[in-house]
Amino acid sequence: MFRKKREDPITLIAVDTEIVGDLLFSGELYVYGHVHGNVVANDDKARLTVSDTGTIRGEVRVANVVVNGCIEGDIFAKGKVELASRANLHGNVYYSLIEMHLGARVDGQLLHTDELPANDNNVLPLPERKMSDS
């Protein structure tokens, strides 16, 4: 009758909900609606689940990710990535462990890595120019 208290919070984005902007969370996040922005978890136990009705347009940096919907952006996961049968990804997946079900689509690269790339904008500084004596 009584449930144990969960220490990790659970966040739900409902079917007809649209969030515009970056999202920072801890615990578990379930996306049934739409997120237009980056999704980042601030702990290594976090879990993101994108249902078959859910979409994310932005970068995902979460330890554990389950996708059965659409993500347009790169996924960076230190833990496990599970791509369910209706997953539709447009971007690269950086993972330590991956499970891919029959029917999942990935338009990008699957990149196994033990160390994830830093969260930067991939812009390299210009090299310093030497001034010539002319």
Secondary structure, DSSP 8 states (H G I E B T S, - for coil): ------SS-EEEE-TT-EEES-EEE-SEEEESSEEES-EEESSTT-EEEE-TT-EEES-EE-SEEEESSEEES-EE-SSEEEE-TT-EEES-EEESEEEE-TT-EEES-EEE-SS---SS--------------
